[in-house]
Amino acid sequence: MKDTFRLYSDLAWLWPMWGDATTEYAHYCQHVAGLIRQYAERPAATLLDMGCGGGKNVLNLKRQFGVTGVDLSPAMLAQAKELNPECTFVEDDMRTCRLGRTFDAVLMDDAISHMNCLTDFAAALRTAHVHLKPGGVLVATPDVTPETFQQNRTSATPATRDGLDIVFVENVYDPDPTDEQYETTILYLIRDHGRLRVETDHWTLGIFSLDTWRRVLRETGFAVHEERYDSGEDEYTVFACVKEA
């Protein structure tokens, strides 16, 4: 099945309804900020959010850092700018972008999942390294690894706003557990004042073992620390990685 990425284009207007930025994302961002403070070998004042999407993490992190966001989707960046008009946003590819400046911290959240081969995965981590000052911290959180992946897992998230009732139905499936990819399929059940419209989306995402994460991060030039984050529903490994001088 061909990838569509409609959530980042014609259906991007749905993204603000999928999780409240001020509540659902605040706890994770507090955890990220704490890891930066814990491991940084320099004062941490600036942060680069790679794959910032619609700017929900930026909304929370800008209270503690001067944040710059990078994303490949113009539609998502428009949302991020509207939500965070005082922050800087750049349309670019996390595998190849070079902003010509460095930061005290870098965040790579679920956007790293879109690196669905080892070459792209390593390239994105090199981009993070290039944009960090020595002693700065990269915080990276894998959505899933082979150690945590749940085959055929399906979740449904309802949302209501301005006469719209939405249900986001997300299914993950790995047709070949021996490779580095899995599939996410999303159904959008959209009721506009009761009238139903059904849309679909499909992504091929990357899945790498914890050992692969450790190896590539170290080869890139990071000192690697591992922590755990409990969202209340799932528990994640979080890598807090210091750029060696």
Biotite code that builds the C-alpha atoms (Angstrom):
import biotite.structure as struc

atoms = struc.array([
    struc.Atom([0.000, 0.000, 0.000], chain_id="A", res_id=1, res_name="MET", atom_name="CA", element="C"),
    struc.Atom([1.322, 3.431, -0.953], chain_id="A", res_id=2, res_name="LYS", atom_name="CA", element="C"),
    struc.Atom([2.191, 5.902, 1.804], chain_id="A", res_id=3, res_name="ASP", atom_name="CA", element="C"),
    struc.Atom([-0.072, 8.942, 1.904], chain_id="A", res_id=4, res_name="THR", atom_name="CA", element="C"),
    struc.Atom([0.928, 11.204, 4.869], chain_id="A", res_id=5, res_name="PHE", atom_name="CA", element="C"),
    struc.Atom([-2.400, 13.030, 4.665], chain_id="A", res_id=6, res_name="ARG", atom_name="CA", element="C"),
    struc.Atom([-2.201, 14.123, 8.311], chain_id="A", res_id=7, res_name="LEU", atom_name="CA", element="C"),
    struc.Atom([0.703, 16.315, 7.200], chain_id="A", res_id=8, res_name="TYR", atom_name="CA", element="C"),
    struc.Atom([-1.050, 17.730, 4.139], chain_id="A", res_id=9, res_name="SER", atom_name="CA", element="C"),
    struc.Atom([-4.770, 17.912, 3.293], chain_id="A", res_id=10, res_name="ASP", atom_name="CA", element="C"),
    struc.Atom([-5.875, 16.509, 6.679], chain_id="A", res_id=11, res_name="LEU", atom_name="CA", element="C"),
    struc.Atom([-3.437, 18.563, 8.761], chain_id="A", res_id=12, res_name="ALA", atom_name="CA", element="C"),
    struc.Atom([-6.372, 20.603, 10.093], chain_id="A", res_id=13, res_name="TRP", atom_name="CA", element="C"),
    struc.Atom([-7.271, 17.556, 12.190], chain_id="A", res_id=14, res_name="LEU", atom_name="CA", element="C"),
    struc.Atom([-3.974, 17.515, 14.079], chain_id="A", res_id=15, res_name="TRP", atom_name="CA", element="C"),
    struc.Atom([-4.859, 20.177, 16.704], chain_id="A", res_id=16, res_name="PRO", atom_name="CA", element="C"),
    struc.Atom([-7.758, 17.952, 17.781], chain_id="A", res_id=17, res_name="MET", atom_name="CA", element="C"),
    struc.Atom([-5.575, 14.877, 18.325], chain_id="A", res_id=18, res_name="TRP", atom_name="CA", element="C"),
    struc.Atom([-4.351, 15.482, 21.874], chain_id="A", res_id=19, res_name="GLY", atom_name="CA", element="C"),
    struc.Atom([-4.495, 18.760, 23.784], chain_id="A", res_id=20, res_name="ASP", atom_name="CA", element="C"),
    struc.Atom([-1.154, 20.554, 23.531], chain_id="A", res_id=21, res_name="ALA", atom_name="CA", element="C"),
    struc.Atom([-1.378, 22.202, 26.952], chain_id="A", res_id=22, res_name="THR", atom_name="CA", element="C"),
    struc.Atom([-2.118, 19.010, 28.881], chain_id="A", res_id=23, res_name="THR", atom_name="CA", element="C"),
    struc.Atom([-1.258, 15.807, 27.010], chain_id="A", res_id=24, res_name="GLU", atom_name="CA", element="C"),
    struc.Atom([2.185, 17.003, 25.912], chain_id="A", res_id=25, res_name="TYR", atom_name="CA", element="C"),
    struc.Atom([3.167, 18.977, 29.015], chain_id="A", res_id=26, res_name="ALA", atom_name="CA", element="C"),
    struc.Atom([4.266, 16.028, 31.156], chain_id="A", res_id=27, res_name="HIS", atom_name="CA", element="C"),
    struc.Atom([6.575, 14.610, 28.481], chain_id="A", res_id=28, res_name="TYR", atom_name="CA", element="C"),
    struc.Atom([8.101, 18.032, 27.829], chain_id="A", res_id=29, res_name="CYS", atom_name="CA", element="C"),
    struc.Atom([8.722, 18.457, 31.554], chain_id="A", res_id=30, res_name="GLN", atom_name="CA", element="C"),
    struc.Atom([10.572, 15.127, 31.473], chain_id="A", res_id=31, res_name="HIS", atom_name="CA", element="C"),
    struc.Atom([12.611, 16.250, 28.441], chain_id="A", res_id=32, res_name="VAL", atom_name="CA", element="C"),
    struc.Atom([13.580, 19.518, 30.125], chain_id="A", res_id=33, res_name="ALA", atom_name="CA", element="C"),
    struc.Atom([14.612, 17.628, 33.253], chain_id="A", res_id=34, res_name="GLY", atom_name="CA", element="C"),
    struc.Atom([16.903, 15.323, 31.274], chain_id="A", res_id=35, res_name="LEU", atom_name="CA", element="C"),
    struc.Atom([18.515, 18.292, 29.540], chain_id="A", res_id=36, res_name="ILE", atom_name="CA", element="C"),
    struc.Atom([19.201, 19.963, 32.880], chain_id="A", res_id=37, res_name="ARG", atom_name="CA", element="C"),
    struc.Atom([20.506, 16.702, 34.339], chain_id="A", res_id=38, res_name="GLN", atom_name="CA", element="C"),
    struc.Atom([22.966, 15.812, 31.596], chain_id="A", res_id=39, res_name="TYR", atom_name="CA", element="C"),
    struc.Atom([23.966, 19.098, 29.960], chain_id="A", res_id=40, res_name="ALA", atom_name="CA", element="C"),
    struc.Atom([27.598, 20.030, 30.395], chain_id="A", res_id=41, res_name="GLU", atom_name="CA", element="C"),
    struc.Atom([26.826, 23.648, 29.539], chain_id="A", res_id=42, res_name="ARG", atom_name="CA", element="C"),
    struc.Atom([24.006, 26.100, 30.394], chain_id="A", res_id=43, res_name="PRO", atom_name="CA", element="C"),
    struc.Atom([20.989, 25.093, 28.318], chain_id="A", res_id=44, res_name="ALA", atom_name="CA", element="C"),
    struc.Atom([19.153, 28.089, 26.861], chain_id="A", res_id=45, res_name="ALA", atom_name="CA", element="C"),
    struc.Atom([18.409, 27.103, 23.253], chain_id="A", res_id=46, res_name="THR", atom_name="CA", element="C"),
    struc.Atom([16.705, 24.025, 21.804], chain_id="A", res_id=47, res_name="LEU", atom_name="CA", element="C"),
    struc.Atom([16.163, 22.664, 18.298], chain_id="A", res_id=48, res_name="LEU", atom_name="CA", element="C"),
    struc.Atom([12.991, 20.592, 17.856], chain_id="A", res_id=49, res_name="ASP", atom_name="CA", element="C"),
    struc.Atom([13.659, 18.343, 14.858], chain_id="A", res_id=50, res_name="MET", atom_name="CA", element="C"),
    struc.Atom([10.404, 17.205, 13.288], chain_id="A", res_id=51, res_name="GLY", atom_name="CA", element="C"),
    struc.Atom([8.382, 19.729, 15.292], chain_id="A", res_id=52, res_name="CYS", atom_name="CA", element="C"),
    struc.Atom([5.103, 19.044, 13.469], chain_id="A", res_id=53, res_name="GLY", atom_name="CA", element="C"),
    struc.Atom([2.276, 21.294, 14.618], chain_id="A", res_id=54, res_name="GLY", atom_name="CA", element="C"),
    struc.Atom([4.326, 22.767, 17.472], chain_id="A", res_id=55, res_name="GLY", atom_name="CA", element="C"),
    struc.Atom([2.706, 21.118, 20.495], chain_id="A", res_id=56, res_name="LYS", atom_name="CA", element="C"),
    struc.Atom([6.030, 20.259, 22.129], chain_id="A", res_id=57, res_name="ASN", atom_name="CA", element="C"),
    struc.Atom([7.319, 23.724, 21.264], chain_id="A", res_id=58, res_name="VAL", atom_name="CA", element="C"),
    struc.Atom([4.360, 25.241, 23.133], chain_id="A", res_id=59, res_name="LEU", atom_name="CA", element="C"),
    struc.Atom([5.540, 23.594, 26.333], chain_id="A", res_id=60, res_name="ASN", atom_name="CA", element="C"),
    struc.Atom([9.302, 23.790, 25.861], chain_id="A", res_id=61, res_name="LEU", atom_name="CA", element="C"),
    struc.Atom([9.411, 27.489, 24.964], chain_id="A", res_id=62, res_name="LYS", atom_name="CA", element="C"),
    struc.Atom([8.744, 28.302, 28.623], chain_id="A", res_id=63, res_name="ARG", atom_name="CA", element="C"),
    struc.Atom([12.272, 27.119, 29.416], chain_id="A", res_id=64, res_name="GLN", atom_name="CA", element="C"),
    struc.Atom([14.200, 27.405, 26.154], chain_id="A", res_id=65, res_name="PHE", atom_name="CA", element="C"),
    struc.Atom([14.472, 29.562, 23.085], chain_id="A", res_id=66, res_name="GLY", atom_name="CA", element="C"),
    struc.Atom([13.066, 27.064, 20.583], chain_id="A", res_id=67, res_name="VAL", atom_name="CA", element="C"),
    struc.Atom([13.625, 26.651, 16.855], chain_id="A", res_id=68, res_name="THR", atom_name="CA", element="C"),
    struc.Atom([11.531, 24.051, 15.026], chain_id="A", res_id=69, res_name="GLY", atom_name="CA", element="C"),
    struc.Atom([12.309, 22.181, 11.806], chain_id="A", res_id=70, res_name="VAL", atom_name="CA", element="C"),
    struc.Atom([9.767, 20.194, 9.809], chain_id="A", res_id=71, res_name="ASP", atom_name="CA", element="C"),
    struc.Atom([9.211, 19.083, 6.235], chain_id="A", res_id=72, res_name="LEU", atom_name="CA", element="C"),
    struc.Atom([5.454, 19.804, 6.127], chain_id="A", res_id=73, res_name="SER", atom_name="CA", element="C"),
    struc.Atom([4.360, 23.366, 5.269], chain_id="A", res_id=74, res_name="PRO", atom_name="CA", element="C"),
    struc.Atom([0.873, 22.630, 6.626], chain_id="A", res_id=75, res_name="ALA", atom_name="CA", element="C"),
    struc.Atom([2.193, 21.520, 10.004], chain_id="A", res_id=76, res_name="MET", atom_name="CA", element="C"),
    struc.Atom([4.633, 24.427, 10.188], chain_id="A", res_id=77, res_name="LEU", atom_name="CA", element="C"),
    struc.Atom([1.773, 26.858, 9.613], chain_id="A", res_id=78, res_name="ALA", atom_name="CA", element="C"),
    struc.Atom([0.072, 25.415, 12.699], chain_id="A", res_id=79, res_name="GLN", atom_name="CA", element="C"),
    struc.Atom([3.290, 25.560, 14.691], chain_id="A", res_id=80, res_name="ALA", atom_name="CA", element="C"),
    struc.Atom([3.765, 29.235, 13.808], chain_id="A", res_id=81, res_name="LYS", atom_name="CA", element="C"),
    struc.Atom([0.194, 30.083, 14.749], chain_id="A", res_id=82, res_name="GLU", atom_name="CA", element="C"),
    struc.Atom([0.582, 28.306, 18.095], chain_id="A", res_id=83, res_name="LEU", atom_name="CA", element="C"),
    struc.Atom([4.044, 29.769, 18.773], chain_id="A", res_id=84, res_name="ASN", atom_name="CA", element="C"),
    struc.Atom([4.385, 33.081, 16.913], chain_id="A", res_id=85, res_name="PRO", atom_name="CA", element="C"),
    struc.Atom([7.432, 34.122, 18.922], chain_id="A", res_id=86, res_name="GLU", atom_name="CA", element="C"),
    struc.Atom([9.457, 31.040, 17.871], chain_id="A", res_id=87, res_name="CYS", atom_name="CA", element="C"),
    struc.Atom([11.489, 30.368, 14.726], chain_id="A", res_id=88, res_name="THR", atom_name="CA", element="C"),
    struc.Atom([10.446, 27.647, 12.282], chain_id="A", res_id=89, res_name="PHE", atom_name="CA", element="C"),
    struc.Atom([12.270, 26.313, 9.243], chain_id="A", res_id=90, res_name="VAL", atom_name="CA", element="C"),
    struc.Atom([10.943, 24.076, 6.470], chain_id="A", res_id=91, res_name="GLU", atom_name="CA", element="C"),
    struc.Atom([13.640, 21.475, 5.912], chain_id="A", res_id=92, res_name="ASP", atom_name="CA", element="C"),
    struc.Atom([14.475, 17.762, 5.961], chain_id="A", res_id=93, res_name="ASP", atom_name="CA", element="C"),
    struc.Atom([15.817, 16.346, 9.241], chain_id="A", res_id=94, res_name="MET", atom_name="CA", element="C"),
    struc.Atom([18.142, 14.039, 7.293], chain_id="A", res_id=95, res_name="ARG", atom_name="CA", element="C"),
    struc.Atom([19.972, 16.807, 5.476], chain_id="A", res_id=96, res_name="THR", atom_name="CA", element="C"),
    struc.Atom([19.211, 20.232, 6.956], chain_id="A", res_id=97, res_name="CYS", atom_name="CA", element="C"),
    struc.Atom([22.077, 22.456, 8.037], chain_id="A", res_id=98, res_name="ARG", atom_name="CA", element="C"),
    struc.Atom([20.939, 25.659, 9.709], chain_id="A", res_id=99, res_name="LEU", atom_name="CA", element="C"),
    struc.Atom([24.364, 27.215, 10.145], chain_id="A", res_id=100, res_name="GLY", atom_name="CA", element="C"),
    struc.Atom([24.008, 27.540, 13.925], chain_id="A", res_id=101, res_name="ARG", atom_name="CA", element="C"),
    struc.Atom([24.219, 25.295, 16.967], chain_id="A", res_id=102, res_name="THR", atom_name="CA", element="C"),
    struc.Atom([22.021, 24.761, 20.023], chain_id="A", res_id=103, res_name="PHE", atom_name="CA", element="C"),
    struc.Atom([22.367, 23.715, 23.639], chain_id="A", res_id=104, res_name="ASP", atom_name="CA", element="C"),
    struc.Atom([19.809, 20.925, 23.208], chain_id="A", res_id=105, res_name="ALA", atom_name="CA", element="C"),
    struc.Atom([18.022, 18.978, 20.465], chain_id="A", res_id=106, res_name="VAL", atom_name="CA", element="C"),
    struc.Atom([14.751, 17.069, 20.724], chain_id="A", res_id=107, res_name="LEU", atom_name="CA", element="C"),
    struc.Atom([13.838, 14.231, 18.361], chain_id="A", res_id=108, res_name="MET", atom_name="CA", element="C"),
    struc.Atom([10.413, 12.880, 19.258], chain_id="A", res_id=109, res_name="ASP", atom_name="CA", element="C"),
    struc.Atom([8.083, 10.719, 17.163], chain_id="A", res_id=110, res_name="ASP", atom_name="CA", element="C"),
    struc.Atom([9.276, 12.241, 13.865], chain_id="A", res_id=111, res_name="ALA", atom_name="CA", element="C"),
    struc.Atom([12.340, 9.984, 14.045], chain_id="A", res_id=112, res_name="ILE", atom_name="CA", element="C"),
    struc.Atom([9.938, 7.099, 13.328], chain_id="A", res_id=113, res_name="SER", atom_name="CA", element="C"),
    struc.Atom([9.644, 8.371, 9.767], chain_id="A", res_id=114, res_name="HIS", atom_name="CA", element="C"),
    struc.Atom([13.270, 7.377, 9.227], chain_id="A", res_id=115, res_name="MET", atom_name="CA", element="C"),
    struc.Atom([12.382, 3.930, 7.875], chain_id="A", res_id=116, res_name="ASN", atom_name="CA", element="C"),
    struc.Atom([15.803, 2.702, 6.802], chain_id="A", res_id=117, res_name="CYS", atom_name="CA", element="C"),
    struc.Atom([19.116, 2.632, 8.639], chain_id="A", res_id=118, res_name="LEU", atom_name="CA", element="C"),
    struc.Atom([20.704, 5.152, 6.256], chain_id="A", res_id=119, res_name="THR", atom_name="CA", element="C"),
    struc.Atom([18.040, 7.800, 6.927], chain_id="A", res_id=120, res_name="ASP", atom_name="CA", element="C"),
    struc.Atom([18.019, 6.991, 10.639], chain_id="A", res_id=121, res_name="PHE", atom_name="CA", element="C"),
    struc.Atom([21.769, 7.556, 10.930], chain_id="A", res_id=122, res_name="ALA", atom_name="CA", element="C"),
    struc.Atom([21.562, 10.711, 8.794], chain_id="A", res_id=123, res_name="ALA", atom_name="CA", element="C"),
    struc.Atom([18.965, 12.258, 11.112], chain_id="A", res_id=124, res_name="ALA", atom_name="CA", element="C"),
    struc.Atom([21.112, 11.540, 14.160], chain_id="A", res_id=125, res_name="LEU", atom_name="CA", element="C"),
    struc.Atom([24.100, 13.135, 12.405], chain_id="A", res_id=126, res_name="ARG", atom_name="CA", element="C"),
    struc.Atom([21.971, 16.232, 11.788], chain_id="A", res_id=127, res_name="THR", atom_name="CA", element="C"),
    struc.Atom([21.223, 16.402, 15.506], chain_id="A", res_id=128, res_name="ALA", atom_name="CA", element="C"),
    struc.Atom([24.937, 16.055, 16.314], chain_id="A", res_id=129, res_name="HIS", atom_name="CA", element="C"),
    struc.Atom([25.939, 18.777, 13.845], chain_id="A", res_id=130, res_name="VAL", atom_name="CA", element="C"),
    struc.Atom([23.487, 21.224, 15.422], chain_id="A", res_id=131, res_name="HIS", atom_name="CA", element="C"),
    struc.Atom([24.566, 20.617, 19.032], chain_id="A", res_id=132, res_name="LEU", atom_name="CA", element="C"),
    struc.Atom([27.207, 22.572, 20.874], chain_id="A", res_id=133, res_name="LYS", atom_name="CA", element="C"),
    struc.Atom([29.851, 20.470, 22.643], chain_id="A", res_id=134, res_name="PRO", atom_name="CA", element="C"),
    struc.Atom([28.394, 19.364, 25.962], chain_id="A", res_id=135, res_name="GLY", atom_name="CA", element="C"),
    struc.Atom([24.862, 19.819, 24.642], chain_id="A", res_id=136, res_name="GLY", atom_name="CA", element="C"),
    struc.Atom([22.168, 17.167, 24.958], chain_id="A", res_id=137, res_name="VAL", atom_name="CA", element="C"),
    struc.Atom([20.092, 15.302, 22.391], chain_id="A", res_id=138, res_name="LEU", atom_name="CA", element="C"),
    struc.Atom([16.885, 13.800, 23.811], chain_id="A", res_id=139, res_name="VAL", atom_name="CA", element="C"),
    struc.Atom([15.465, 11.118, 21.516], chain_id="A", res_id=140, res_name="ALA", atom_name="CA", element="C"),
    struc.Atom([12.472, 8.890, 22.221], chain_id="A", res_id=141, res_name="THR", atom_name="CA", element="C"),
    struc.Atom([11.672, 5.881, 20.027], chain_id="A", res_id=142, res_name="PRO", atom_name="CA", element="C"),
    struc.Atom([7.933, 5.386, 19.610], chain_id="A", res_id=143, res_name="ASP", atom_name="CA", element="C"),
    struc.Atom([8.478, 1.646, 19.382], chain_id="A", res_id=144, res_name="VAL", atom_name="CA", element="C"),
    struc.Atom([11.360, -0.812, 19.224], chain_id="A", res_id=145, res_name="THR", atom_name="CA", element="C"),
    struc.Atom([11.252, -4.546, 18.485], chain_id="A", res_id=146, res_name="PRO", atom_name="CA", element="C"),
    struc.Atom([11.403, -5.023, 22.246], chain_id="A", res_id=147, res_name="GLU", atom_name="CA", element="C"),
    struc.Atom([8.141, -3.107, 22.802], chain_id="A", res_id=148, res_name="THR", atom_name="CA", element="C"),
    struc.Atom([6.222, -3.485, 19.529], chain_id="A", res_id=149, res_name="PHE", atom_name="CA", element="C"),
    struc.Atom([2.693, -4.910, 19.859], chain_id="A", res_id=150, res_name="GLN", atom_name="CA", element="C"),
    struc.Atom([1.544, -6.548, 16.654], chain_id="A", res_id=151, res_name="GLN", atom_name="CA", element="C"),
    struc.Atom([-1.842, -5.355, 15.335], chain_id="A", res_id=152, res_name="ASN", atom_name="CA", element="C"),
    struc.Atom([-2.279, -2.886, 18.191], chain_id="A", res_id=153, res_name="ARG", atom_name="CA", element="C"),
    struc.Atom([-5.276, -0.629, 17.588], chain_id="A", res_id=154, res_name="THR", atom_name="CA", element="C"),
    struc.Atom([-6.292, 2.496, 19.475], chain_id="A", res_id=155, res_name="SER", atom_name="CA", element="C"),
    struc.Atom([-9.190, 4.917, 19.122], chain_id="A", res_id=156, res_name="ALA", atom_name="CA", element="C"),
    struc.Atom([-9.062, 8.571, 20.203], chain_id="A", res_id=157, res_name="THR", atom_name="CA", element="C"),
    struc.Atom([-12.242, 10.678, 20.125], chain_id="A", res_id=158, res_name="PRO", atom_name="CA", element="C"),
    struc.Atom([-12.326, 14.469, 19.877], chain_id="A", res_id=159, res_name="ALA", atom_name="CA", element="C"),
    struc.Atom([-15.059, 17.119, 19.593], chain_id="A", res_id=160, res_name="THR", atom_name="CA", element="C"),
    struc.Atom([-14.798, 20.735, 18.496], chain_id="A", res_id=161, res_name="ARG", atom_name="CA", element="C"),
    struc.Atom([-17.019, 23.305, 16.723], chain_id="A", res_id=162, res_name="ASP", atom_name="CA", element="C"),
    struc.Atom([-19.680, 20.896, 15.537], chain_id="A", res_id=163, res_name="GLY", atom_name="CA", element="C"),
    struc.Atom([-17.146, 18.230, 14.546], chain_id="A", res_id=164, res_name="LEU", atom_name="CA", element="C"),
    struc.Atom([-16.957, 14.816, 16.178], chain_id="A", res_id=165, res_name="ASP", atom_name="CA", element="C"),
    struc.Atom([-13.769, 12.973, 15.238], chain_id="A", res_id=166, res_name="ILE", atom_name="CA", element="C"),
    struc.Atom([-12.457, 9.510, 16.019], chain_id="A", res_id=167, res_name="VAL", atom_name="CA", element="C"),
    struc.Atom([-8.835, 8.737, 15.181], chain_id="A", res_id=168, res_name="PHE", atom_name="CA", element="C"),
    struc.Atom([-8.417, 4.967, 14.787], chain_id="A", res_id=169, res_name="VAL", atom_name="CA", element="C"),
    struc.Atom([-4.745, 3.979, 14.604], chain_id="A", res_id=170, res_name="GLU", atom_name="CA", element="C"),
    struc.Atom([-3.472, 0.476, 13.812], chain_id="A", res_id=171, res_name="ASN", atom_name="CA", element="C"),
    struc.Atom([0.149, -0.679, 13.755], chain_id="A", res_id=172, res_name="VAL", atom_name="CA", element="C"),
    struc.Atom([1.253, -3.843, 11.993], chain_id="A", res_id=173, res_name="TYR", atom_name="CA", element="C"),
    struc.Atom([4.608, -5.363, 11.054], chain_id="A", res_id=174, res_name="ASP", atom_name="CA", element="C"),
    struc.Atom([4.255, -7.579, 7.950], chain_id="A", res_id=175, res_name="PRO", atom_name="CA", element="C"),
    struc.Atom([7.931, -8.607, 8.126], chain_id="A", res_id=176, res_name="ASP", atom_name="CA", element="C"),
    struc.Atom([9.529, -8.603, 11.603], chain_id="A", res_id=177, res_name="PRO", atom_name="CA", element="C"),
    struc.Atom([12.952, -9.331, 10.057], chain_id="A", res_id=178, res_name="THR", atom_name="CA", element="C"),
    struc.Atom([13.275, -5.900, 8.416], chain_id="A", res_id=179, res_name="ASP", atom_name="CA", element="C"),
    struc.Atom([13.482, -2.344, 9.783], chain_id="A", res_id=180, res_name="GLU", atom_name="CA", element="C"),
    struc.Atom([9.936, -1.190, 8.966], chain_id="A", res_id=181, res_name="GLN", atom_name="CA", element="C"),
    struc.Atom([6.366, -1.414, 10.189], chain_id="A", res_id=182, res_name="TYR", atom_name="CA", element="C"),
    struc.Atom([3.087, 0.083, 9.007], chain_id="A", res_id=183, res_name="GLU", atom_name="CA", element="C"),
    struc.Atom([0.723, 2.558, 10.619], chain_id="A", res_id=184, res_name="THR", atom_name="CA", element="C"),
    struc.Atom([-2.771, 2.822, 9.158], chain_id="A", res_id=185, res_name="THR", atom_name="CA", element="C"),
    struc.Atom([-5.163, 5.517, 10.365], chain_id="A", res_id=186, res_name="ILE", atom_name="CA", element="C"),
    struc.Atom([-8.895, 5.869, 9.892], chain_id="A", res_id=187, res_name="LEU", atom_name="CA", element="C"),
    struc.Atom([-10.372, 9.319, 10.420], chain_id="A", res_id=188, res_name="TYR", atom_name="CA", element="C"),
    struc.Atom([-14.079, 9.146, 11.261], chain_id="A", res_id=189, res_name="LEU", atom_name="CA", element="C"),
    struc.Atom([-15.233, 12.715, 10.738], chain_id="A", res_id=190, res_name="ILE", atom_name="CA", element="C"),
    struc.Atom([-18.783, 13.723, 11.602], chain_id="A", res_id=191, res_name="ARG", atom_name="CA", element="C"),
    struc.Atom([-19.661, 17.278, 10.629], chain_id="A", res_id=192, res_name="ASP", atom_name="CA", element="C"),
    struc.Atom([-22.892, 18.033, 12.529], chain_id="A", res_id=193, res_name="HIS", atom_name="CA", element="C"),
    struc.Atom([-23.651, 14.324, 12.392], chain_id="A", res_id=194, res_name="GLY", atom_name="CA", element="C"),
    struc.Atom([-22.799, 13.663, 8.738], chain_id="A", res_id=195, res_name="ARG", atom_name="CA", element="C"),
    struc.Atom([-20.108, 10.970, 8.457], chain_id="A", res_id=196, res_name="LEU", atom_name="CA", element="C"),
    struc.Atom([-17.006, 11.206, 6.294], chain_id="A", res_id=197, res_name="ARG", atom_name="CA", element="C"),
    struc.Atom([-14.329, 8.490, 6.419], chain_id="A", res_id=198, res_name="VAL", atom_name="CA", element="C"),
    struc.Atom([-10.735, 9.175, 5.379], chain_id="A", res_id=199, res_name="GLU", atom_name="CA", element="C"),
    struc.Atom([-7.648, 6.949, 5.528], chain_id="A", res_id=200, res_name="THR", atom_name="CA", element="C"),
    struc.Atom([-3.906, 7.367, 5.891], chain_id="A", res_id=201, res_name="ASP", atom_name="CA", element="C"),
    struc.Atom([-0.925, 5.013, 5.647], chain_id="A", res_id=202, res_name="HIS", atom_name="CA", element="C"),
    struc.Atom([2.715, 5.374, 6.741], chain_id="A", res_id=203, res_name="TRP", atom_name="CA", element="C"),
    struc.Atom([5.728, 3.080, 6.535], chain_id="A", res_id=204, res_name="THR", atom_name="CA", element="C"),
    struc.Atom([7.808, 3.758, 9.639], chain_id="A", res_id=205, res_name="LEU", atom_name="CA", element="C"),
    struc.Atom([11.185, 2.637, 10.944], chain_id="A", res_id=206, res_name="GLY", atom_name="CA", element="C"),
    struc.Atom([11.732, 0.243, 13.832], chain_id="A", res_id=207, res_name="ILE", atom_name="CA", element="C"),
    struc.Atom([15.222, -0.278, 15.264], chain_id="A", res_id=208, res_name="PHE", atom_name="CA", element="C"),
    struc.Atom([16.370, -2.313, 18.232], chain_id="A", res_id=209, res_name="SER", atom_name="CA", element="C"),
    struc.Atom([17.695, -0.652, 21.369], chain_id="A", res_id=210, res_name="LEU", atom_name="CA", element="C"),
    struc.Atom([21.128, -2.060, 20.533], chain_id="A", res_id=211, res_name="ASP", atom_name="CA", element="C"),
    struc.Atom([20.963, -0.384, 17.119], chain_id="A", res_id=212, res_name="THR", atom_name="CA", element="C"),
    struc.Atom([20.028, 2.911, 18.756], chain_id="A", res_id=213, res_name="TRP", atom_name="CA", element="C"),
    struc.Atom([22.949, 2.604, 21.167], chain_id="A", res_id=214, res_name="ARG", atom_name="CA", element="C"),
    struc.Atom([25.430, 1.680, 18.441], chain_id="A", res_id=215, res_name="ARG", atom_name="CA", element="C"),
    struc.Atom([24.444, 4.418, 15.971], chain_id="A", res_id=216, res_name="VAL", atom_name="CA", element="C"),
    struc.Atom([24.333, 7.089, 18.662], chain_id="A", res_id=217, res_name="LEU", atom_name="CA", element="C"),
    struc.Atom([27.812, 6.160, 19.877], chain_id="A", res_id=218, res_name="ARG", atom_name="CA", element="C"),
    struc.Atom([29.185, 5.992, 16.325], chain_id="A", res_id=219, res_name="GLU", atom_name="CA", element="C"),
    struc.Atom([27.749, 9.464, 15.714], chain_id="A", res_id=220, res_name="THR", atom_name="CA", element="C"),
    struc.Atom([29.754, 10.865, 18.633], chain_id="A", res_id=221, res_name="GLY", atom_name="CA", element="C"),
    struc.Atom([27.389, 10.823, 21.596], chain_id="A", res_id=222, res_name="PHE", atom_name="CA", element="C"),
    struc.Atom([27.865, 9.652, 25.153], chain_id="A", res_id=223, res_name="ALA", atom_name="CA", element="C"),
    struc.Atom([24.629, 7.724, 25.657], chain_id="A", res_id=224, res_name="VAL", atom_name="CA", element="C"),
    struc.Atom([22.456, 7.680, 28.782], chain_id="A", res_id=225, res_name="HIS", atom_name="CA", element="C"),
    struc.Atom([19.170, 5.788, 29.023], chain_id="A", res_id=226, res_name="GLU", atom_name="CA", element="C"),
    struc.Atom([16.146, 6.755, 31.084], chain_id="A", res_id=227, res_name="GLU", atom_name="CA", element="C"),
    struc.Atom([12.520, 5.622, 31.227], chain_id="A", res_id=228, res_name="ARG", atom_name="CA", element="C"),
    struc.Atom([9.400, 7.688, 30.612], chain_id="A", res_id=229, res_name="TYR", atom_name="CA", element="C"),
    struc.Atom([5.964, 6.518, 31.740], chain_id="A", res_id=230, res_name="ASP", atom_name="CA", element="C"),
    struc.Atom([3.133, 8.266, 29.903], chain_id="A", res_id=231, res_name="SER", atom_name="CA", element="C"),
    struc.Atom([0.499, 6.631, 32.070], chain_id="A", res_id=232, res_name="GLY", atom_name="CA", element="C"),
    struc.Atom([-0.427, 4.268, 29.246], chain_id="A", res_id=233, res_name="GLU", atom_name="CA", element="C"),
    struc.Atom([2.958, 3.204, 27.871], chain_id="A", res_id=234, res_name="ASP", atom_name="CA", element="C"),
    struc.Atom([6.540, 3.198, 29.061], chain_id="A", res_id=235, res_name="GLU", atom_name="CA", element="C"),
    struc.Atom([9.338, 4.345, 26.770], chain_id="A", res_id=236, res_name="TYR", atom_name="CA", element="C"),
    struc.Atom([13.114, 4.242, 26.664], chain_id="A", res_id=237, res_name="THR", atom_name="CA", element="C"),
    struc.Atom([14.442, 7.776, 26.345], chain_id="A", res_id=238, res_name="VAL", atom_name="CA", element="C"),
    struc.Atom([17.998, 8.427, 25.167], chain_id="A", res_id=239, res_name="PHE", atom_name="CA", element="C"),
    struc.Atom([19.719, 11.444, 26.695], chain_id="A", res_id=240, res_name="ALA", atom_name="CA", element="C"),
    struc.Atom([22.895, 11.853, 24.633], chain_id="A", res_id=241, res_name="CYS", atom_name="CA", element="C"),
    struc.Atom([25.727, 14.288, 25.293], chain_id="A", res_id=242, res_name="VAL", atom_name="CA", element="C"),
    struc.Atom([27.831, 15.585, 22.414], chain_id="A", res_id=243, res_name="LYS", atom_name="CA", element="C"),
    struc.Atom([31.391, 14.845, 23.337], chain_id="A", res_id=244, res_name="GLU", atom_name="CA", element="C"),
    struc.Atom([33.875, 17.670, 23.132], chain_id="A", res_id=245, res_name="ALA", atom_name="CA", element="C"),
])
